[in-house]
Amino acid sequence: MVSFLSQARPTFSRMSIQTRQTEQTDSCGKMRFTSQSTAQIAAKNKGKLHGVPFWVYRCPLCRHWHLTTKN
């Protein structure tokens, strides 16, 4: 008997895999992105997933790119 979980296959788009590879937690405790364009892709994907818009900003503390739902 094969369990349901062993049959399930994860589905990832090429963009989501590339985005995850560049995400890291920064010293300010947030997910950081190494470039603005990568952060914008992640914001678009997270917006679709959660149903709310995300914006990209450059952190004045760590100088990396982060996401926010506040405009």
Short mmCIF file of the C-alpha atoms (twelve columns), coordinates in Angstrom:
data_MODEL
# 
_entry.id   MODEL 
# 
loop_
_atom_site.group_PDB 
_atom_site.id 
_atom_site.type_symbol 
_atom_site.label_atom_id 
_atom_site.label_alt_id 
_atom_site.label_comp_id 
_atom_site.label_asym_id 
_atom_site.label_seq_id 
_atom_site.Cartn_x 
_atom_site.Cartn_y 
_atom_site.Cartn_z 
_atom_site.pdbx_PDB_model_num 
ATOM 1  C CA . MET A 1  0.000  0.000  0.000   1 
ATOM 2  C CA . VAL A 2  1.389  3.387  -1.010  1 
ATOM 3  C CA . SER A 3  0.534  6.390  1.107   1 
ATOM 4  C CA . PHE A 4  -0.972 9.528  -0.361  1 
ATOM 5  C CA . LEU A 5  2.025  11.633 0.670   1 
ATOM 6  C CA . SER A 6  4.497  9.473  -1.212  1 
ATOM 7  C CA . GLN A 7  2.476  9.978  -4.399  1 
ATOM 8  C CA . ALA A 8  2.167  13.749 -4.066  1 
ATOM 9  C CA . ARG A 9  4.504  15.747 -6.254  1 
ATOM 10 C CA . PRO A 10 5.388  19.313 -5.425  1 
ATOM 11 C CA . THR A 11 4.709  21.826 -8.155  1 
ATOM 12 C CA . PHE A 12 7.068  24.768 -8.372  1 
ATOM 13 C CA . SER A 13 7.401  27.291 -11.106 1 
ATOM 14 C CA . ARG A 14 10.878 28.117 -12.308 1 
ATOM 15 C CA . MET A 15 10.538 31.661 -10.925 1 
ATOM 16 C CA . SER A 16 9.516  30.490 -7.452  1 
ATOM 17 C CA . ILE A 17 12.556 28.212 -7.257  1 
ATOM 18 C CA . GLN A 18 14.875 31.029 -8.363  1 
ATOM 19 C CA . THR A 19 13.302 33.414 -5.861  1 
ATOM 20 C CA . ARG A 20 13.655 30.974 -2.994  1 
ATOM 21 C CA . GLN A 21 17.332 30.480 -3.763  1 
ATOM 22 C CA . THR A 22 18.029 34.189 -3.222  1 
ATOM 23 C CA . GLU A 23 15.896 34.645 -0.088  1 
ATOM 24 C CA . GLN A 24 17.830 34.838 3.148   1 
ATOM 25 C CA . THR A 25 17.063 36.139 6.614   1 
ATOM 26 C CA . ASP A 26 18.970 39.322 7.304   1 
ATOM 27 C CA . SER A 27 20.392 40.808 10.486  1 
ATOM 28 C CA . CYS A 28 17.271 42.983 10.784  1 
ATOM 29 C CA . GLY A 29 15.179 39.787 11.022  1 
ATOM 30 C CA . LYS A 30 13.437 40.029 7.655   1 
ATOM 31 C CA . MET A 31 13.716 38.100 4.425   1 
ATOM 32 C CA . ARG A 32 16.247 39.833 2.215   1 
ATOM 33 C CA . PHE A 33 16.613 39.842 -1.525  1 
ATOM 34 C CA . THR A 34 19.869 40.504 -3.304  1 
ATOM 35 C CA . SER A 35 18.317 42.606 -6.066  1 
ATOM 36 C CA . GLN A 36 15.297 44.801 -6.587  1 
ATOM 37 C CA . SER A 37 14.131 42.733 -9.554  1 
ATOM 38 C CA . THR A 38 14.193 39.500 -7.549  1 
ATOM 39 C CA . ALA A 39 12.240 41.189 -4.758  1 
ATOM 40 C CA . GLN A 40 9.665  42.424 -7.289  1 
ATOM 41 C CA . ILE A 41 9.161  38.889 -8.599  1 
ATOM 42 C CA . ALA A 42 8.686  37.641 -5.040  1 
ATOM 43 C CA . ALA A 43 6.245  40.478 -4.299  1 
ATOM 44 C CA . LYS A 44 4.163  39.576 -7.329  1 
ATOM 45 C CA . ASN A 45 4.123  35.874 -6.390  1 
ATOM 46 C CA . LYS A 46 3.281  36.542 -2.725  1 
ATOM 47 C CA . GLY A 47 0.554  38.970 -3.763  1 
ATOM 48 C CA . LYS A 48 -1.110 36.301 -5.873  1 
ATOM 49 C CA . LEU A 49 -0.735 33.713 -3.114  1 
ATOM 50 C CA . HIS A 50 -2.098 35.873 -0.290  1 
ATOM 51 C CA . GLY A 51 -4.498 38.057 -2.250  1 
ATOM 52 C CA . VAL A 52 -2.954 41.341 -1.071  1 
ATOM 53 C CA . PRO A 53 -0.446 43.607 -2.814  1 
ATOM 54 C CA . PHE A 54 3.181  43.594 -1.680  1 
ATOM 55 C CA . TRP A 55 5.670  46.411 -2.240  1 
ATOM 56 C CA . VAL A 56 9.445  46.352 -2.416  1 
ATOM 57 C CA . TYR A 57 11.675 48.690 -0.436  1 
ATOM 58 C CA . ARG A 58 15.368 49.052 0.290   1 
ATOM 59 C CA . CYS A 59 16.140 48.716 4.001   1 
ATOM 60 C CA . PRO A 60 18.120 51.652 5.406   1 
ATOM 61 C CA . LEU A 61 19.707 49.365 8.029   1 
ATOM 62 C CA . CYS A 62 20.972 46.391 6.019   1 
ATOM 63 C CA . ARG A 63 20.796 47.910 2.483   1 
ATOM 64 C CA . HIS A 64 19.043 44.805 1.104   1 
ATOM 65 C CA . TRP A 65 15.579 44.587 -0.444  1 
ATOM 66 C CA . HIS A 66 12.523 43.584 1.597   1 
ATOM 67 C CA . LEU A 67 8.767  43.188 1.040   1 
ATOM 68 C CA . THR A 68 5.938  44.947 2.815   1 
ATOM 69 C CA . THR A 69 2.159  45.125 2.573   1 
ATOM 70 C CA . LYS A 70 2.213  48.787 3.674   1 
ATOM 71 C CA . ASN A 71 2.301  51.396 0.957   1 
# 
